[in-house]
Amino acid sequence: MKVAFLSQANHPLEIREFPIPKAKKGEAVIKVQYAALNHRDLWTVLGQYRGLSQNLVLGSDCSGTVYELGEEVSDLELGQAVIVNPSLHWGDSEKVQGKDFQILGNPDPGTFSEFVLVPAENVFPKPHHLSMEEAAALPLAGLTAFRALFTKGQLKIGDKVLITGIGGGAAQMALQMALAFGTDTYISSSHSHKINHAVEMGARGGFLYNSENWVPDVLNQVPEGFDLIIDSAGGKTFSDLIELCSPGGKLVFFGGTAGSIGPLVPAKVFRRQLSILGTTMGSPREFASMIQYYEEKKIKPVLDSIFPLEEINQALEKMKSGRQTGKILIKINP
């Protein structure tokens, strides 16, 4: 089988031939049709991700069909269209992942491969309303956004929501889920065309966070601030988000694309009873709930572009440039 292999950080991925894995007890081999890029793939290639940075088959998201089943797997069928939950070995607590937690693709071989071996309990039927392309985009970003909004953010009717960095996959999915819930949702970006696209999707408004006066501009439009802010960037503008929280508001974050968080004034947090919450991925229960939510609301992930496996390095370059709006896919098998 063909795989996209990372021999060492800061080198292009190489297309190599590996043997097809064999399913053991409780496992499944999935024939991958589409995979999706996530920033963790790019950061690993650049040597910026915590964990291994060499001798890896990356990739966390995929859609495909069941190719082989190990012993004692009874709820899947050969040839069935499926997606994979990339949150491996979460553990028994809903509050936090356990010590054995991993994300598919580092260190276990991931989905930039014609076949992938996973625990059968991580394989779910493809949502009926989604194409194979759309389904491949959903798992990691959808799970991350769902936990951020509903578990950590405790989203409720009447909340005003701000989602930052709207070009990314998880931010796009958070926007879709919040809009489907019926909340007034605003977004931010450094690109006007991404703001325009989000407004076309239903966002109430958008703001250029690279504008010098963006905080006063936001508060002129939304003077009461936001009950919930979802952030995936961190960086120096994180302290700006404190200014935009309403009293008693929540700020949930799950990424650090902009680097370390800038200086915070503690009094601005504790005097206004703000909650700053970190989150990553999610539990099997949350993954099942996320799929159910997408099916009930008939939500479809936003896709940016599709590259063949042989052009995966060009796909990573596009992600690095920040030009995408939605998920970048890799076509693995026809």
C-alpha positions in Angstrom: 0.0 0.0 0.0 1.1 3.6 -0.6 1.7 5.9 2.4 2.9 9.5 2.8 5.9 9.0 5.1 7.7 11.6 7.3 11.4 10.4 7.6 12.4 13.5 9.7 11.1 17.0 10.5 11.5 19.8 8.0 11.6 17.3 5.1 8.9 16.7 2.5 6.7 13.7 3.0 7.8 10.7 0.8 5.4 8.4 -1.0 6.5 4.9 0.1 5.2 1.3 -0.1 4.2 -0.4 3.2 2.6 -3.8 3.8 -1.2 -3.7 4.4 -1.8 -4.1 8.2 -3.6 -7.1 9.6 -6.5 -6.8 12.0 -6.1 -8.5 15.4 -8.7 -9.1 18.1 -10.9 -6.0 18.5 -9.4 -4.1 15.5 -10.4 -3.1 12.0 -8.5 -2.2 8.9 -10.1 0.6 6.9 -9.5 1.2 3.2 -9.1 5.0 3.2 -10.9 6.9 0.5 -10.3 10.5 1.7 -8.1 11.9 4.5 -8.1 15.5 5.8 -5.3 17.7 6.9 -5.1 19.2 10.4 -2.6 21.7 11.8 -1.0 19.0 14.0 0.2 17.3 10.7 1.8 20.6 9.6 3.3 21.3 13.0 4.8 17.7 13.1 6.3 18.1 9.7 7.8 21.5 10.8 9.1 19.9 14.1 6.9 22.1 16.2 4.5 19.4 17.6 5.0 17.8 21.0 5.8 14.1 20.3 7.6 12.3 17.5 8.8 14.1 14.4 10.3 11.3 12.4 9.5 7.9 10.9 5.7 8.6 10.9 2.7 8.1 8.8 0.7 11.1 9.7 -3.1 11.8 9.3 -5.9 11.7 11.8 -9.1 12.1 9.7 -10.5 9.7 7.1 -13.5 8.3 5.4 -13.4 4.9 3.8 -14.8 1.3 3.9 -14.2 -1.6 6.2 -11.6 -3.9 4.6 -10.9 -6.4 7.4 -12.2 -7.2 10.9 -10.4 -8.9 13.7 -12.0 -11.4 16.1 -14.8 -10.3 18.4 -15.9 -7.4 16.2 -19.6 -7.8 15.5 -21.1 -4.3 14.9 -19.3 -3.6 11.6 -19.5 -5.1 8.2 -17.0 -5.6 5.4 -17.5 -2.9 2.8 -19.4 -0.6 5.1 -18.8 3.2 4.6 -17.3 4.6 7.8 -15.4 7.3 9.5 -12.8 7.0 12.3 -12.7 8.7 15.7 -9.0 9.7 15.9 -9.2 10.1 19.7 -7.6 6.9 20.8 -7.6 5.3 24.3 -9.4 8.3 25.9 -10.0 6.6 29.3 -12.8 6.4 31.8 -13.2 10.0 32.7 -15.4 12.5 30.7 -13.5 15.3 32.4 -10.0 14.6 31.0 -8.2 12.1 28.9 -6.2 9.3 30.5 -2.5 8.6 30.5 -2.7 6.3 27.5 -4.5 8.9 25.3 -3.2 9.3 21.8 -4.3 11.0 18.6 -4.2 8.8 15.5 -1.3 9.6 13.2 1.4 10.3 15.9 2.8 7.9 17.0 0.4 5.2 15.6 0.4 5.1 11.7 -2.4 7.4 10.5 -4.6 8.1 7.6 -2.2 9.4 4.9 -2.2 5.8 3.8 -4.3 3.5 1.5 -5.2 1.4 4.6 -5.2 2.2 8.3 -5.5 -0.1 11.4 -7.6 1.2 14.3 -9.5 -0.1 17.3 -12.9 -1.2 16.0 -14.6 0.8 18.8 -13.2 3.9 17.1 -15.0 3.2 13.8 -18.5 4.7 13.2 -20.9 4.5 10.3 -20.6 7.4 7.9 -23.4 9.9 8.4 -25.9 9.3 5.7 -26.3 12.9 4.6 -22.6 13.4 4.1 -20.5 12.5 1.0 -17.3 10.6 1.5 -15.4 13.8 1.0 -17.5 15.7 3.6 -17.3 12.8 6.1 -13.5 12.8 5.9 -13.4 16.4 7.1 -15.4 15.9 10.2 -13.7 13.8 12.9 -10.9 15.7 14.6 -12.1 19.2 14.0 -15.7 18.3 14.6 -15.0 16.6 17.9 -12.7 19.4 19.1 -15.4 22.1 18.3 -18.2 20.1 19.8 -16.4 19.7 23.1 -15.4 23.3 23.1 -18.9 24.6 22.5 -21.1 22.2 24.5 -19.0 20.5 27.1 -16.6 23.2 28.1 -18.6 26.3 26.8 -22.0 25.0 28.0 -23.6 26.8 25.1 -27.2 27.8 25.8 -30.0 29.6 24.0 -29.5 33.4 24.2 -25.7 33.4 24.3 -23.7 35.7 22.1 -20.7 33.8 20.7 -17.5 34.9 19.1 -15.4 32.4 17.2 -11.9 33.5 16.2 -9.7 32.6 13.2 -12.7 31.5 11.1 -10.6 30.1 8.2 -9.6 26.9 10.2 -11.6 23.7 10.1 -12.5 23.5 13.8 -13.5 27.2 13.8 -15.7 26.6 10.7 -17.4 23.7 12.4 -17.9 25.6 15.6 -19.6 28.3 13.6 -21.9 25.8 11.9 -22.8 24.1 15.2 -23.4 27.4 17.0 -25.6 28.6 14.1 -27.6 25.4 14.1 -28.1 25.8 17.8 -29.7 29.2 17.1 -27.2 31.5 18.8 -26.1 35.0 17.6 -22.6 34.1 16.4 -19.8 36.5 15.3 -16.4 35.7 13.9 -13.0 37.2 13.5 -10.3 36.7 10.9 -7.3 38.5 9.4 -8.8 38.2 5.9 -11.9 40.1 4.7 -12.9 37.3 2.2 -13.1 34.8 5.1 -15.3 37.1 7.0 -17.5 37.6 4.0 -17.8 33.8 3.6 -18.7 33.3 7.2 -21.4 36.0 7.0 -22.8 34.2 3.9 -23.0 31.1 6.1 -25.1 33.0 8.7 -22.7 34.7 11.1 -24.1 38.0 12.5 -20.9 39.9 11.8 -17.2 39.7 11.6 -14.1 41.6 12.6 -10.5 42.0 11.4 -8.4 41.1 14.4 -5.3 42.6 12.8 -6.9 46.0 12.7 -5.4 48.4 15.2 -8.7 49.4 16.8 -10.5 46.0 16.5 -11.5 45.7 20.2 -13.3 49.2 20.3 -14.8 48.3 16.9 -16.2 45.1 18.3 -17.6 46.7 21.5 -19.2 49.4 19.4 -21.2 46.7 17.6 -21.6 44.3 20.5 -21.4 46.6 23.6 -22.4 43.9 26.1 -19.6 41.6 24.9 -19.8 37.8 24.4 -21.0 35.1 26.7 -18.8 32.6 25.0 -15.6 33.0 23.0 -14.0 30.0 21.1 -10.3 30.6 20.3 -7.8 28.4 18.4 -4.9 30.8 18.1 -3.6 32.1 21.5 -0.8 34.6 20.8 -0.7 38.3 21.7 -4.3 38.9 20.8 -5.6 36.5 23.4 -5.6 39.3 26.0 -7.8 41.2 23.7 -10.4 38.5 24.0 -10.6 39.1 27.8 -11.8 42.6 26.9 -14.5 41.2 24.7 -16.0 38.8 27.3 -19.2 39.8 29.0 -19.3 39.6 32.9 -19.4 35.9 33.8 -18.4 34.9 30.3 -16.3 31.9 29.2 -13.3 31.8 27.0 -12.5 28.3 25.6 -9.4 27.7 23.7 -7.9 24.6 22.0 -5.0 25.8 19.8 -1.9 27.9 19.6 -1.3 28.8 16.0 -0.3 32.3 17.0 2.2 31.2 19.7 2.3 31.9 23.4 -0.4 33.9 25.1 0.3 37.5 25.6 0.2 39.3 29.0 -3.0 39.1 31.0 -4.2 41.5 33.7 -5.5 39.2 36.4 -8.0 41.8 37.8 -9.8 41.9 34.4 -10.5 38.2 34.8 -11.4 37.7 38.5 -13.3 41.0 39.0 -15.6 40.1 36.1 -15.9 36.4 37.1 -14.6 35.1 33.8 -13.7 31.5 33.1 -10.7 30.6 30.9 -10.9 26.9 29.8 -8.6 24.7 27.9 -9.7 21.7 25.9 -8.4 19.2 23.4 -10.2 16.5 21.4 -13.0 14.7 23.3 -14.4 11.4 24.6 -16.1 8.5 22.7 -19.4 9.7 24.1 -18.8 13.2 22.7 -17.8 11.8 19.3 -21.0 9.9 19.1 -23.0 13.0 20.2 -21.2 15.1 17.7 -22.1 12.8 14.8 -25.7 12.7 16.0 -25.8 16.5 16.1 -24.5 16.8 12.6 -27.1 14.2 11.4 -30.0 15.9 13.2 -29.1 19.4 12.0 -28.0 18.2 8.5 -24.8 20.1 8.8 -22.1 19.7 6.1 -18.5 20.6 6.7 -17.0 23.3 4.6 -14.4 21.9 2.1 -11.6 24.0 0.7 -9.8 21.8 -1.8 -8.8 18.2 -2.6 -5.3 17.0 -3.5 -4.1 13.6 -4.7 -1.9 11.7 -2.3 1.1 12.3 -4.5 0.6 16.1 -4.0 0.3 16.0 -0.2 3.3 18.4 0.2 1.5 21.0 -1.9 -1.5 20.6 0.3 0.6 21.2 3.4 2.1 24.3 1.8 -1.4 25.6 1.3 -2.2 25.1 4.9 1.0 26.7 6.0 0.1 29.8 3.9 -3.3 30.2 5.7 -5.1 30.6 2.4 -7.7 27.9 3.0 -11.3 28.4 4.1 -12.5 25.0 5.4 -10.8 21.6 5.3 -8.1 20.5 2.9 -8.6 16.9 1.8 -6.3 14.2 0.4 -7.8 11.7 -2.1 -6.2 8.3 -1.2 -8.2 5.6 -3.0 -10.7 6.1 -5.9 
